[in-house]
Amino acid sequence: MNKPIVFMFSGQGSQYYHMGRELFLHDNIFRGWIESLDKIVFKKIKFSIIDELYNEKRDKGDLFNDIKITSAAIFMVEYALCKTLIESRIYPDYLLGSSLGEYVCLALSGVINFEDIVSTLLDIFDTVCEKCDRGGMIAILDDINLYYNNPFLYQHTEIAAINLGSHFVISGKEESLKKVENYLTNKGIVYQTIPVRYGFHSSSIDCCRDICKDILGKPKYNESQIPIISCVHGDIVINIDKNYLWEVIRKPIQFQKTIANLEEKGSHIYLDLGPAGTLATFVKYNLNKKSKSEVFYTLTPFGQCLKNYKKVKEHLIKIGHQILRRDKKMTAWVFPGQGSQLKGMGEDLFDHFKDLTQKADTILGYSIKDLCMEDLEGKLNQTQYTQPALYIINAFHYFKKIEETGKKPDFVAGHSLGEYNALLASEAFDFETGLKLVKKRGELMSHASGGAMAAVINLSEDKIMSILKQNGLIRIDIANYNSPSQIVISGLADDVNQAVKVFKEAQVMCIPLKVSGAFHSRYMKPAKEEFEKFILEFSFAELKIPIIANATARRYRQSDIVQNLVNQITHSVRWTETVQYLIGKGEVEFEEVGPGKVLTNLINKIKKEAKPIFIEEDEEIKKKEEPVVEQIIIKESIIKSPTEVKESPISTEICAESLGSKEFREEYNLKYSYVTGGMAKGIASDKLVICAGRAGIIGFYGTGGLELSKVEEAIISIQKELKNGEPYGMNLLFNISNPQYEEMMVDLFLKYSVRNVEAAAYMQMTQAIVRYRLKGLEINDKGKIITRNKIMGKISRPEIAEMFLSPAPERIVEKLLKENKISQNQADLSKKVPIADALCVESDSGGHTDQGVMTVLLPTIIRLRDEIAKKYGYDKNVYVGAGGGIGTPEAAASAFILGADFILTGSINQCTVEACTSDAVKDILEDINVQDTTYAPAGDMFEIGAKVQVVRKGIFFPARANKLYELYRQYNSIDEIDEKTKQQLQDRYFKRSFDDIYAETKAYYSKVLPDEVEKAERNPKHKMALIFKWYFVNSLRLAREGRKEEKVDFQIYSGPALGAFNQWVKGSNLQSWKNRHVDKIALKLMQETAFLLNNRFRSLLNNI
């Protein structure tokens, strides 16, 4: 027989910065819970616990004693860790809490929900802080009799906790505790101050008792679902009310007595889920030598948390503690979807739920009762009416069942539309919110026309797909896996009708369904995209009952809700696998909640025809992390005839998330090996970077040409939105004429702990970039070098690549060390790492370009990378990616085939909603083709003849810029230029006189670079250069401001990649820039690149 398992939760004093960090970084379920809980707490205190708890500027040993923050942090970590274990099907028999830990038990057992209890606790602490004098608590490592036999101690303090015979805690007011500390020090008694500011568990807080009891009386108290062992009384608590909750923070903690009482009942498994493992230590010392109890901990301040967690989980699974609710038969309530509707459904329910019926009528704009009972206009079978009707009737059946039984199921699932009822049952949203979502879903799906569906009977999926392929019907998708003997296909009406004929000829039953759309197929993509925009307006509560998703046939995670509901529209309903998965959980009784018995019949078939699926939790988590790849509508131009398509030996499909380097994605915390480059003047805006980060791609903010204050504002904006570890970075430009600006930019990055920098236009290493790199070098507890400040170097020449691939120049390191700008340890470590973590090989790009060719450059740089890594013996490789010219799947595929670890896009992102440039520029960019760009002199490197690639269609800037450069080369001063040309420049190009321009330029440079003015006064050619360069600055300004009357002088950086992109998306909703979002472009490009590569590989293999 298994020993009962006791989950234990500690309270104040066990906290420290970065508790649970390892799990947060490496366990998706734990991280998902922490992020969800943080959002709930944020509503109350308007402050992110995650930001403070995992603040990079804090060390574990830093003082962490703000009671509101620490209590919320402890609560979140313990609650999330417990939920993570529960999702591994490891359930406690008892919950045991110490002080604050008892409140955690209340939330986990369902007595009070998380949001209410955290809100209550924070109100309690506010009251204590306001009403009570400062105090504290001290742990004394000595015999408890020391206290009882010592008048000095019991006259100044009170017993707050007895943890074991030689460890007790005292509590009191601040002045008294100072005297006690001096006394203990003088007597040589070992003690430890606990990081709390008030004398909890003593009369020090009695002054706020009545107010606290009033606060504690506000939440709704429910029956406990898991027995709670109270350290107030030392046994299972029976009556949980406000008086008991007051006692939890006022009375002494009787931990020693509690464990003794438990041990009298037999052996247990004690699992400490607190941050420090303190309770596990206490239990060990409280057990006698003959005890057969086991004690485990997970988190400690000393590392190894992930290893501890896995070890504990494996042990509990091994000894049989993975059985969910071991002594109880489980129930799964399932909700039907379209096809279950019938006239007259819900007859007795509308009057029973009058208020909800009235709310439904208000949301829908018609009588739901009339529709279901009368259906005079024959609308009940039209999907925009069917879906709301079924959702409402399913919901009413569910509410009635709860009323009658008073119980909730162990699992819920729904077929297609029914999944919304499963989410309602799990309390992800309320009745009205669910109805609004379903109403919109039905409306969008009703717009689909020209589609059809059919049910194929008694034929396996493999055989169905084989027959379809043999007959050239490759545009048909599987919509529903209803049972092993019933699979529904979906596609264009002509294709499906042809398929019905083909199956009948093959003696296979194929029944057309009465629908007008190709539901759950690629052809619902427009509906999906519109629904995705709509659903983002909603927020969702913590899931209370495990849900099995249609699209994956696996458990929902809290973070999955939006994506699952969006994907569901185009993805197959995996009903067979859903039932197999549930059966694999143990003895499960299915109950259909809604009209009819469609699902009941399907479940009975599945039980007879299919085996259960048994999935170990680690495998399930891994499966959840694998993306569900969105199906792409195949263009006619790439559809092959049946004779061209052969069976391929490829068993593993490439997907958007698997392109590029897995290690690169892990290093930068990305979902996709995709980067958006920094476009100067903030065109790569904070909104663009935030949008990218939320989608799991890294974007670099364009700092070039901006004032430092503007860059600082952007950093603050980005960090405010991307506060849960989402990737982002800032652009850092080589500035040969103003190195101090580069230094100040680095100061800014270090001040705000910006961890990712895109270094561009570098021709040599500078003190600023080396300092940034070295300030982030550390050694971890395993002796491994950690590079916190990551640099991605944008290069287009091998000699510049070599500079980034090499360690920092010794002369710069020595200078930084001498100036005390780095430590000796950082100087020593600099010899063992390259300057860059990643290189982006730039081919012929928009803006500054060396006009390189990717097929030549990329392999060359990869070989160079390998040679230099071998030379210096680096621990890990520098990632090499490709940028420039990437605007289509074909270009991206080429980069990945050539060995790119990632791709970087630029030009295509300038023509998005998030780009910070004018609508006038975006209108121009939207319309260019591959031939509509050209080269012009670069304004910032005008004198040396560097080039930028710009738009030329309908614009005079390229010609005028080249004309200015020719004049600069030909003459040594403006005075040497002939009068006609000078007049042309002032009237047509500049629309201002040379004198006015120079006066403006002089005023600017006098503030930022006075040496430039002095040089211009001495050197007429330099003066001419400054005047001509004003035109380049002004042309950028005109474009950014969108002054259409001066459109011919717009300077717009862009390359042919955007023209190619425009042609690729022509005729789709992305043709207009108003529909182009940086994340959507990235996803589409990566998905279709994966699709293209899979097709190409199949074609190649077919020729073998």
Helices and strands as residue ranges (DSSP letters): E 5-9, H 21-26, H 28-45, H 49-53, H 67-87, E 94-97, H 100-108, H 114-131, E 135-140, H 145-148, H 151-156, E 158-164, E 167-173, H 174-187, E 191-194, G 203-208, H 209-216, E 228-230, E 235-236, H 242-250, H 255-265, E 269-272, H 278-286, E 294-297, H 305-318, E 330-335, H 349-352, H 354-364, H 368-373, H 383-405, E 411-414, H 418-425, H 431-446, E 451-457, H 461-470, E 477-483, E 486-492, H 493-505, E 510-512, G 522-524, H 525-535, E 547-548, G 558-560, H 561-568, H 575-583, E 588-592, H 598-609, H 617-625, G 636-638, G 656-658, H 662-668, E 674-676, H 686-694, E 698-701, H 708-721, E 729-733, H 739-751, E 756-760, H 767-774, E 777-779, E 785-787, E 790-795, H 798-805, H 810-818, H 824-829, G 830-832, E 838-842, E 847-848, H 854-872, E 879-883, H 889-897, E 903-905, H 907-910, H 919-926, E 933-937, G 939-944, E 947-951, H 957-970, G 974-976, H 979-984, I 985-990, H 994-1008, H 1010-1018, H 1020-1041, G 1044-1049, H 1056-1065, G 1069-1071, G 1073-1075, H 1078-1102
